[in-house]
Amino acid sequence: MTNHSENCVVCLHGQDDLRLETRAIEAPGPGEVRVAVLAGGICGSDLHYWLDGGIGTIRVREPIILGHEAAGRIDALGEGVTGLKVGQLVAMNPSQPCGACAFCQVGLPIHCTAMRFNGSAMYLPHQQGMFRDLVVIGAGQCFVLPEGTNPGAAACAEPLAVCLHAANRGEAVGGNLSGKTVLVTGAGPIGALCVAIARQRGAAKIIVTDIQDGTLAIARLMGADHAINTAKDPDGLAPWTSGKGGVDLVFECSAAAPAIGDAVACLRPRGTLVQVGVAGPTLMPLNVMVGKEILFVGSQRFDVEFAEAVALIGSGAIDPTPMITATYPADKALAAFEAARDRAISVKVQLSFASV
């Protein structure tokens, strides 16, 4: 049981209004556990909520505790919880599909029409997130990692799961990555983890592009063979655009029209473009895509891949720690968010909490 006298939380009240506050400590109910959070990663969606007050049509309408990438130690067990023990290190899956809608019933919970997701303002009341000292969460959302696992690495299970889903989607239509030439456009956290997955799955050559040297340096540490700053070297992809293209599969992680154009130019005929990055309406070179018969695959979030991500991190098969560029204590959350928005210096910024 915890010795905390209060529960500190990182709460957003609206656009550009991030506050460190305290909440009462909750006891876990039946089927729930309480987790003392050790590390929480700041995601692009957290930044959008803070900077814009929402994401697209989803707006912050009441105070919301942010955070959906987190790991910590089990602090207390609710009634009826089995298979988990106090003190275990767990990564927490923020996805909570309903299990009853039409998509859940046909094995597509990723498209659940009533999906609850920690740290999301989609519904009112908002689904509160994990940036807090102590969080009560469903036991089924907790995935145990081996003792000695870096908590910061464990907190990367959620973005790694996103990338594993993208890789699984790409391999389903384009064949496995072993021996393939892979291009990753955009070297943020998702791009860096796509590089790591491509390396772990046996890609023969991995090229990554970005417009920041710092993120490209991290991508090399994650396993990239070639890292190209397309702002400084606009012809850097020429070896893979000659002929009809020399890349088998692209993980497009930027959602920027120039990067999508580069991706299509590099892909060989009937190559696979996995769109992972999201933005608003974006111009795409459909004439070239059609002419090359490009296989276009959308990818969002994850399902069973969360367990796969935990297993890969726990075994050391994928080490996400090179992309963790800074860790701030929770009482410096605003400074952490400021750093996370600066792509010149940051890839993945994490928060640590009083439970460390």
N, C-alpha and C positions, 0 to 999 in steps of 0.2 A: 504494500500500500504506500501511497505517496505521503511525503511530509510537507507538501506544498500548503501554504495557507491561502493562496489565491491562484487563479488561472489567468496568466497573461495571454492576450490574443492580439493578432494583427488584423485590424478591422477597417474596412473601407466604407465611408459614409456617403461617398459620391465622388464625382470627378475631382482628382487632385486633392482628396481629403482622406489620407491614410493616417490611422491613429493606433497607438499602443494602448490597450485598455485591459481591464480585469473583468473576469466573469466568475460566477460561483463554480465550485468544483462539483461536477456531476458524478453520480454513481452509475455504473453500468447496469442496464436492465437485463431481463432474460434474453439470452442469445447475443449479448453484447460484451465487449471488452473495453477497458480504458487503457489508452496507450500514452506513455510519456514520450512526447515527440523529441527526437534528437536532431533531425535535419529535415528541412523542407526547401524544395527548389522553386525558384521564381520562374514561371512559365510565361510565354508570350501572351496568353489570355489574361493572366494576372496583370501584366503591364497595360493591356488594352482597357481593362476595367478601371485601373488607376488613372491612366492618361486621358481616356475618352468617356469614362463613366458607363461603359458598356462595350458590347461587341455587336456591331450591326444593329439589328432591331432589339437585341436583348439589352435591357438597361438596368442599372442598379437602382432599385426602388426603395430599399431599406438597408440598414447596415448589414454588411456581409463580411464574415471572416474568410479571407482568401486562402488559397493553397490547396493543391490536389496532388502534389508530388512529395510524399513524406514517408519517413520511417522512424521507428522508435521502439521502446521496450514496453511490453505488456506490464501494466501497473496493477490492474485488478480485473477479475473475471466476474461476469454476471451469471445468474442462475442458469444451469443447464448447458454451460459451455464445456465442451470436451475437446481434447486434442491440442489444447493450447495451455501454456504455463506462464505464470508471472515471471518476468525477467527475460523472456525470449525477445530477440530482435525480430521485428516484423516490418515488411513493406506493406503499405495500405493501398488497396485498390479502390479508387474513388468511384468506379462505375457501379451502379445499382439498377440493372434492368428489372422490369416488373415481373417477368416470367409468365405473363398471362396474355399479352397483346398478340396480334396476328403474327408479327415478326418473331417474337420470342417463341411462339408455338411452332414455327417452322425452322427453328435453329438459327435464327438471325438476331440474337439479342443485341448485337451492336447497333441495330436499327430500331430498337425498342421505342415505341411511341410515347412511353411514359418514363423514359430514362431519368433517373436521379443521379447527379454527379456532384460530388463534394466540391464546394467552392464555385458553384454555378448560380447565376442570377436568372436562369431561364424561367423558373417558376416562382410564385409568390405564395407562401414565404420562401425566401431563397434557401438553397441547400448550403449550409454553412461548411466552411473548409477546414483545413488542417493546420494553419499557421497559428498554433497555440501550444502552451506547455502541455496540456492534457486534452485528449480528444476521446470521446466515447463513440465507438464505431461497431458495426456488425462483426461478429466473429468471423463470418465467411469472407470478409474483406481483408483479413489479415493473413499474410503469407510469411512463414518463418524462414529466416536465413541462418546459416551456420554461425556459431559463436566465432568472433574475430572478424566478421565482415565489417568493412568500413560503413558506418551509418550513412555517410554522404553518398557512397556508391549505392547503398540500398534504396535511398530516396530517388535514385535515377531509374527505378524499375518502371515507373509509369511512362516516361518518354521513350525508354527502350522498348516497351510493349507497343507503343505507337509505330516504331520503326520495324519491329518484327512483323507486325500486321502488314505493313507496306511491303516488306520483303516476301512474305507469304503470298500476298496478292500478286506480286510481280512474278514469282516463280510458278504460280498456278497457271498463268497464261504463256509465260516465256521460257519455262524450264528452269532448272536449278542454276544457281549462280556459279557453281564450280567451273573454273576454267574460263569464265566470261570476262569481257571488258565492261566495266561499270563506271558510269559518270554520276557524280553527285553534284547538283547545282544548289549552292547555298550551304555555307559551312557553320551555321548556328548549331545549337544542341541537337536538333533532329538530323541535320546533315552529318554531324560528327558521329552520331550513333549509327546512321545508315552506313557510313564508312566502316565502322567496327563490325557490323553484321556482314557486310560484303566480304571483309577480310576473314571473318570467322567461318563463313560458308564457302571459302575457297576460290573467290574471284581471282583471276590471273592478273588483272591490272585494274587499279582504281584511280580515277581522276576526279579531283574535286575543284570546283570554282567558287569564287566569292570576290568581293571587292574590298575586303579587309585582310591585311597581311597577318594580323594576330589570330583571326579565326582559322586561316589557312595553316598556320603553324600548328595549331591544335589538331587540325584534321590529319596532318602528317603523323602526329603522335598517336592518333587513333587508327592509323593503318593506311593512309593514302600514299600512293606511289608518286603521283604528280599533283601539285597544288598550284593553281593558276589564278592570279589576280587579273580578272578580265578588264578591270578599269585601267590597269597599267600595261597590260599585254593583251590588246584586243585580238591579236592573231594567235594567241597561245593554244587555242584548240584546233589549229589548222591540221595537225597530224591526224586528227580523228574526223575532220569534215571532208577530207579529200575523197574522191570517188563518190560513192553513195553513202559514205559514213562508216565508221569503224567501231561503234559502241553497240553492245548488245542490249544493255538495259540502263535506264536513267532513273535515279531517284531525284525528282524535281522538288526541292525543299524551299524554294524562295517565293514562288508565285509571282515572280517578276517577269514581264513580257520578254525582255532581252534574254533572260536565262532560259525561258521556254523555247525561244527561237534557237539558242545555242544547242539545247537538248535535241531538238528535232533535226538540226543540221548534222549533229554527230551520230545520230542513230542510223544503223544500217536498215535496209528494207526489212520490214516485219520485226524490227526491234521493238522493245517494250518501254513505254513511258509511264512510270508510276508517279502520279501527282499526289504529293504529300503536303506541300505548302498550300495555304489558302489565303485568299484576299478577295477583293471585290471583282467586278467584271474585268477580264484580262484578254487582251488580243492574243490569238493563237494562229500560227501559220497552217491553217487547215488544208490549204492546197498541197503543201509539202507533206503533211501528215497523211493525206489521202493517197498522194502519189507514191509514197514509200510504204503504204499499207501499215502504218504504225499501229501497234496495239496500245491503246490508251486505257489506263486503269486508274480509277480513283481509289483513294485509301483514307479512311478516317478512324481515329481512335483504335480500339483493340477489344478482344474478348479473351479467349483462352491464352493469348500471348502474354498476359500478365504473369501467369505462372511460369511460362517459358523464360521470361525476362528475369524473374527472381532466381530461377535455377542457373541461368548463365552467369549472373552476377555472383551468386553464392559459390559457384564452382571456380570462379576466376576465369572462365572462358571468355568473358567480355569484361573489361575493366573500364568503367566510365570516368574514373577519377581524373584523367588528364584534362577533361573538358570543364571540370569544376574550377573556375578561375578565381573565385573569391567566396568566403563564408563570413557572414556578419551576424553578430548577436541580434536577437529579436528587437532589443531596444534601439538598434540602429537600422530598423527596417526601411525607413525612408531613404537613407544613404544606400542601402542594398538595392532598392528599386531604381534609384538614380544610376547606380553602376550597371544594373542589368539592362537598362535601356541604351547604354553606350556600347555599340557593337565593336567599336575600335579597341575596347579594353576587356570585354566580357564575352564569354560563351555561356556558361551556366553559373549563375550566382545562387547561393543557398543561404538560408537562415538557420541559425542554431538557437536552441531554446534553453530555458533555465534548468531543464531536466538533464542537461548534459553533465 
